[in-house]
Amino acid sequence: MKQNNENMDTSGNLKSLDPDPDNRIWEYDGDGKRIYKENQGFISKRLYA
């Protein structure tokens, strides 16, 4: 399957970069690092890469 990397129009990229905090899959931890939201299926804090 060919991905369109020219303008990064994939649903995964759009969801992770969404400016609306309610729609992102990550959030900021207390120390300023990005972590996956708990509702993404992780049982502990996991850094968003």
N, CA, C and O atoms as a GROMACS GRO file, in nm:
protein
  196
    1MET      N    1   0.084  -0.118   0.000
    1MET     CA    2   0.000   0.000   0.000
    1MET      C    3   0.089   0.125   0.000
    1MET      O    4   0.178   0.138   0.084
    2LYS      N    5   0.065   0.213  -0.091
    2LYS     CA    6   0.144   0.334  -0.104
    2LYS      C    7   0.087   0.443  -0.015
    2LYS      O    8  -0.033   0.471  -0.017
    3GLN      N    9   0.174   0.505   0.064
    3GLN     CA   10   0.132   0.616   0.148
    3GLN      C   11   0.167   0.746   0.080
    3GLN      O   12   0.268   0.757   0.011
    4ASN      N   13   0.084   0.844   0.101
    4ASN     CA   14   0.108   0.975   0.044
    4ASN      C   15   0.191   1.056   0.142
    4ASN      O   16   0.136   1.121   0.231
    5ASN      N   17   0.324   1.053   0.127
    5ASN     CA   18   0.413   1.124   0.218
    5ASN      C   19   0.436   1.269   0.176
    5ASN      O   20   0.495   1.346   0.251
    6GLU      N   21   0.389   1.304   0.058
    6GLU     CA   22   0.413   1.439   0.008
    6GLU      C   23   0.351   1.545   0.098
    6GLU      O   24   0.416   1.644   0.132
    7ASN      N   25   0.226   1.525   0.136
    7ASN     CA   26   0.161   1.624   0.222
    7ASN      C   27   0.107   1.561   0.351
    7ASN      O   28   0.029   1.624   0.422
    8MET      N   29   0.149   1.439   0.380
    8MET     CA   30   0.118   1.371   0.507
    8MET      C   31  -0.031   1.361   0.535
    8MET      O   32  -0.073   1.377   0.650
    9ASP      N   33  -0.111   1.335   0.434
    9ASP     CA   34  -0.255   1.324   0.452
    9ASP      C   35  -0.297   1.182   0.488
    9ASP      O   36  -0.362   1.114   0.409
   10THR      N   37  -0.260   1.138   0.606
   10THR     CA   38  -0.308   1.010   0.655
   10THR      C   39  -0.387   1.034   0.783
   10THR      O   40  -0.356   1.127   0.857
   11SER      N   41  -0.486   0.954   0.808
   11SER     CA   42  -0.572   0.977   0.924
   11SER      C   43  -0.494   0.969   1.054
   11SER      O   44  -0.524   1.042   1.148
   12GLY      N   45  -0.393   0.882   1.063
   12GLY     CA   46  -0.311   0.872   1.183
   12GLY      C   47  -0.235   1.000   1.211
   12GLY      O   48  -0.229   1.045   1.325
   13ASN      N   49  -0.177   1.057   1.108
   13ASN     CA   50  -0.104   1.182   1.126
   13ASN      C   51  -0.197   1.296   1.164
   13ASN      O   52  -0.163   1.378   1.249
   14LEU      N   53  -0.312   1.303   1.102
   14LEU     CA   54  -0.406   1.411   1.133
   14LEU      C   55  -0.456   1.400   1.276
   14LEU      O   56  -0.473   1.502   1.343
   15LYS      N   57  -0.481   1.279   1.323
   15LYS     CA   58  -0.531   1.263   1.459
   15LYS      C   59  -0.424   1.300   1.561
   15LYS      O   60  -0.455   1.362   1.663
   16SER      N   61  -0.299   1.263   1.535
   16SER     CA   62  -0.194   1.292   1.632
   16SER      C   63  -0.157   1.439   1.634
   16SER      O   64  -0.106   1.487   1.735
   17LEU      N   65  -0.181   1.512   1.524
   17LEU     CA   66  -0.145   1.654   1.517
   17LEU      C   67  -0.263   1.746   1.539
   17LEU      O   68  -0.248   1.868   1.530
   18ASP      N   69  -0.378   1.691   1.566
   18ASP     CA   70  -0.499   1.772   1.582
   18ASP      C   71  -0.477   1.877   1.691
   18ASP      O   72  -0.435   1.842   1.801
   19PRO      N   73  -0.504   2.004   1.663
   19PRO     CA   74  -0.483   2.108   1.765
   19PRO      C   75  -0.583   2.102   1.880
   19PRO      O   76  -0.559   2.160   1.986
   20ASP      N   77  -0.695   2.034   1.861
   20ASP     CA   78  -0.795   2.022   1.966
   20ASP      C   79  -0.752   1.913   2.065
   20ASP      O   80  -0.746   1.796   2.027
   21PRO      N   81  -0.722   1.949   2.190
   21PRO     CA   82  -0.674   1.850   2.287
   21PRO      C   83  -0.768   1.732   2.308
   21PRO      O   84  -0.722   1.622   2.341
   22ASP      N   85  -0.897   1.752   2.289
   22ASP     CA   86  -0.993   1.642   2.307
   22ASP      C   87  -0.980   1.537   2.197
   22ASP      O   88  -1.019   1.422   2.217
   23ASN      N   89  -0.927   1.574   2.082
   23ASN     CA   90  -0.917   1.482   1.968
   23ASN      C   91  -0.779   1.418   1.952
   23ASN      O   92  -0.763   1.327   1.872
   24ARG      N   93  -0.680   1.465   2.027
   24ARG     CA   94  -0.545   1.409   2.015
   24ARG      C   95  -0.535   1.276   2.089
   24ARG      O   96  -0.612   1.249   2.181
   25ILE      N   97  -0.439   1.192   2.047
   25ILE     CA   98  -0.416   1.065   2.116
   25ILE      C   99  -0.312   1.080   2.226
   25ILE      O  100  -0.282   0.984   2.295
   26TRP      N  101  -0.256   1.201   2.243
   26TRP     CA  102  -0.156   1.226   2.345
   26TRP      C  103  -0.194   1.348   2.427
   26TRP      O  104  -0.280   1.428   2.387
   27GLU      N  105  -0.130   1.362   2.542
   27GLU     CA  106  -0.149   1.478   2.627
   27GLU      C  107  -0.016   1.511   2.694
   27GLU      O  108   0.078   1.431   2.688
   28TYR      N  109  -0.007   1.626   2.757
   28TYR     CA  110   0.115   1.663   2.828
   28TYR      C  111   0.110   1.609   2.969
   28TYR      O  112   0.009   1.621   3.038
   29ASP      N  113   0.222   1.550   3.011
   29ASP     CA  114   0.237   1.503   3.149
   29ASP      C  115   0.275   1.624   3.235
   29ASP      O  116   0.299   1.732   3.183
   30GLY      N  117   0.281   1.605   3.365
   30GLY     CA  118   0.315   1.714   3.457
   30GLY      C  119   0.452   1.774   3.433
   30GLY      O  120   0.475   1.891   3.466
   31ASP      N  121   0.544   1.695   3.375
   31ASP     CA  122   0.679   1.747   3.350
   31ASP      C  123   0.696   1.802   3.209
   31ASP      O  124   0.807   1.836   3.169
   32GLY      N  125   0.585   1.810   3.133
   32GLY     CA  126   0.590   1.869   3.000
   32GLY      C  127   0.614   1.771   2.887
   32GLY      O  128   0.612   1.810   2.770
   33LYS      N  129   0.637   1.643   2.920
   33LYS     CA  130   0.657   1.543   2.816
   33LYS      C  131   0.523   1.497   2.761
   33LYS      O  132   0.423   1.499   2.832
   34ARG      N  133   0.522   1.457   2.635
   34ARG     CA  134   0.399   1.406   2.574
   34ARG      C  135   0.383   1.259   2.608
   34ARG      O  136   0.477   1.181   2.593
   35ILE      N  137   0.266   1.222   2.652
   35ILE     CA  138   0.234   1.083   2.682
   35ILE      C  139   0.103   1.047   2.615
   35ILE      O  140   0.020   1.134   2.587
   36TYR      N  141   0.085   0.917   2.588
   36TYR     CA  142  -0.043   0.871   2.534
   36TYR      C  143  -0.150   0.890   2.640
   36TYR      O  144  -0.124   0.872   2.759
   37LYS      N  145  -0.270   0.925   2.596
   37LYS     CA  146  -0.381   0.935   2.689
   37LYS      C  147  -0.417   0.796   2.741
   37LYS      O  148  -0.398   0.697   2.671
   38GLU      N  149  -0.469   0.790   2.862
   38GLU     CA  150  -0.507   0.662   2.921
   38GLU      C  151  -0.610   0.590   2.836
   38GLU      O  152  -0.612   0.467   2.834
   39ASN      N  153  -0.696   0.662   2.766
   39ASN     CA  154  -0.802   0.598   2.688
   39ASN      C  155  -0.749   0.537   2.558
   39ASN      O  156  -0.828   0.491   2.476
   40GLN      N  157  -0.618   0.536   2.537
   40GLN     CA  158  -0.558   0.475   2.418
   40GLN      C  159  -0.518   0.329   2.442
   40GLN      O  160  -0.456   0.267   2.356
   41GLY      N  161  -0.553   0.274   2.558
   41GLY     CA  162  -0.533   0.133   2.584
   41GLY      C  163  -0.409   0.098   2.665
   41GLY      O  164  -0.379  -0.020   2.682
   42PHE      N  165  -0.337   0.196   2.715
   42PHE     CA  166  -0.219   0.167   2.796
   42PHE      C  167  -0.258   0.171   2.944
   42PHE      O  168  -0.339   0.254   2.984
   43ILE      N  169  -0.200   0.082   3.023
   43ILE     CA  170  -0.236   0.076   3.165
   43ILE      C  171  -0.143   0.160   3.251
   43ILE      O  172  -0.167   0.176   3.371
   44SER      N  173  -0.037   0.214   3.191
   44SER     CA  174   0.052   0.304   3.263
   44SER      C  175   0.098   0.412   3.168
   44SER      O  176   0.072   0.406   3.048
   45LYS      N  177   0.167   0.513   3.223
   45LYS     CA  178   0.215   0.622   3.140
   45LYS      C  179   0.310   0.567   3.033
   45LYS      O  180   0.397   0.484   3.061
   46ARG      N  181   0.293   0.615   2.912
   46ARG     CA  182   0.381   0.573   2.802
   46ARG      C  183   0.412   0.696   2.718
   46ARG      O  184   0.322   0.766   2.671
   47LEU      N  185   0.542   0.721   2.698
   47LEU     CA  186   0.584   0.837   2.622
   47LEU      C  187   0.533   0.829   2.479
   47LEU      O  188   0.537   0.723   2.416
   48TYR      N  189   0.487   0.940   2.430
   48TYR     CA  190   0.443   0.951   2.292
   48TYR      C  191   0.566   0.985   2.208
   48TYR      O  192   0.633   1.085   2.233
   49ALA      N  193   0.595   0.901   2.110
   49ALA     CA  194   0.715   0.922   2.028
   49ALA      C  195   0.683   0.984   1.896
   49ALA      O  196   0.773   1.009   1.816
   0.00000   0.00000   0.00000
